[in-house]
Amino acid sequence: MNTCQKCKAENPDGDNYCGQCGFQLTNFGAPVGLTQHELKAKDIRLNLGIVYLKMGKLEQAMQIAEDLLEQDSNDAQAIELQKDIGKLQESLSVEKVSNE
């Protein structure tokens, strides 16, 4: 049973909303098992990876993406960062070859 944080009503496991007051019982966007502190640290690392990408520091950006994926292999934001890095690496390779 889940206890609603708002009205303290008991709700069956698996319910997403309180049957008494309608309060959301689950945090749909948060990865399961991470504390608030860990979520903040993850977000900071992800943002740093994006900054590195924008600065053209691809090795540092890729390292951050790999670290995040090591912690959670299904992290959609880290996967997207990794894809963006790959696209930029590809375009830089094509640009380098065409300039030679």
C-alpha positions as CSV (number, residue, x, y, z in Angstrom):
1,M,0.0,0.0,0.0
2,N,1.1,3.6,-0.8
3,T,0.3,6.4,1.6
4,C,-0.6,9.7,0.0
5,Q,1.7,12.5,1.1
6,K,-1.1,15.0,0.9
7,C,-4.1,13.5,2.7
8,K,-2.4,10.3,4.2
9,A,-5.0,8.0,2.6
10,E,-3.9,4.4,1.9
11,N,-3.8,3.5,-1.9
12,P,-3.1,0.2,-3.5
13,D,0.4,-0.4,-4.9
14,G,0.6,0.6,-8.6
15,D,-1.8,3.5,-8.3
16,N,-0.4,6.7,-9.8
17,Y,-2.9,9.0,-8.1
18,C,-4.6,9.1,-4.7
19,G,-8.1,7.7,-4.8
20,Q,-9.1,10.1,-2.0
21,C,-7.7,13.5,-3.1
22,G,-6.2,12.9,-6.6
23,F,-2.7,13.8,-5.6
24,Q,0.0,12.3,-7.8
25,L,1.6,9.4,-6.0
26,T,4.4,8.8,-8.5
27,N,6.9,11.1,-10.0
28,F,6.7,10.1,-13.7
29,G,9.8,12.0,-14.9
30,A,12.2,10.9,-12.2
31,P,14.3,7.7,-12.6
32,V,13.3,5.2,-9.9
33,G,15.8,4.8,-7.1
34,L,17.6,8.1,-7.3
35,T,17.6,10.6,-4.5
36,Q,16.9,14.3,-5.1
37,H,20.6,15.0,-4.6
38,E,21.6,12.3,-7.2
39,L,19.1,13.7,-9.7
40,K,20.5,17.2,-9.3
41,A,24.1,15.8,-9.8
42,K,22.9,13.9,-12.9
43,D,21.3,17.0,-14.4
44,I,24.5,19.1,-13.7
45,R,26.6,16.4,-15.4
46,L,24.2,16.3,-18.4
47,N,24.3,20.1,-18.7
48,L,28.1,20.1,-18.5
49,G,28.1,17.5,-21.4
50,I,25.9,19.8,-23.5
51,V,28.2,22.8,-22.8
52,Y,31.2,20.7,-23.8
53,L,29.4,19.7,-27.0
54,K,28.6,23.3,-27.9
55,M,32.2,24.3,-27.2
56,G,33.5,21.6,-29.5
57,K,35.1,19.6,-26.7
58,L,33.8,16.3,-28.0
59,E,36.0,14.0,-25.9
60,Q,34.9,15.6,-22.7
61,A,31.2,15.5,-23.8
62,M,31.4,11.9,-24.8
63,Q,33.0,10.9,-21.5
64,I,30.1,12.5,-19.6
65,A,27.6,10.8,-21.8
66,E,29.3,7.4,-21.3
67,D,29.5,8.0,-17.5
68,L,25.8,8.7,-17.4
69,L,25.0,5.7,-19.5
70,E,27.1,3.5,-17.2
71,Q,24.8,4.6,-14.3
72,D,21.6,4.1,-16.4
73,S,21.9,2.5,-19.8
74,N,18.3,3.7,-20.7
75,D,19.0,7.4,-19.9
76,A,17.2,9.0,-22.9
77,Q,19.0,12.4,-22.4
78,A,22.5,10.8,-22.3
79,I,21.6,8.7,-25.4
80,E,20.5,11.9,-27.2
81,L,23.8,13.7,-26.1
82,Q,25.8,10.7,-27.5
83,K,23.9,10.9,-30.8
84,D,24.5,14.6,-31.1
85,I,28.2,14.1,-30.4
86,G,28.3,11.4,-33.1
87,K,26.5,13.7,-35.6
88,L,29.0,16.5,-34.9
89,Q,32.0,14.2,-35.2
90,E,30.6,13.0,-38.6
91,S,30.1,16.5,-39.9
92,L,33.6,17.5,-38.8
93,S,35.1,14.4,-40.5
94,V,33.2,15.2,-43.8
95,E,34.2,18.9,-43.6
96,K,37.9,17.9,-43.0
97,V,37.9,15.5,-46.0
98,S,36.3,18.0,-48.3
99,N,38.9,20.6,-47.4
100,E,41.8,18.3,-48.3
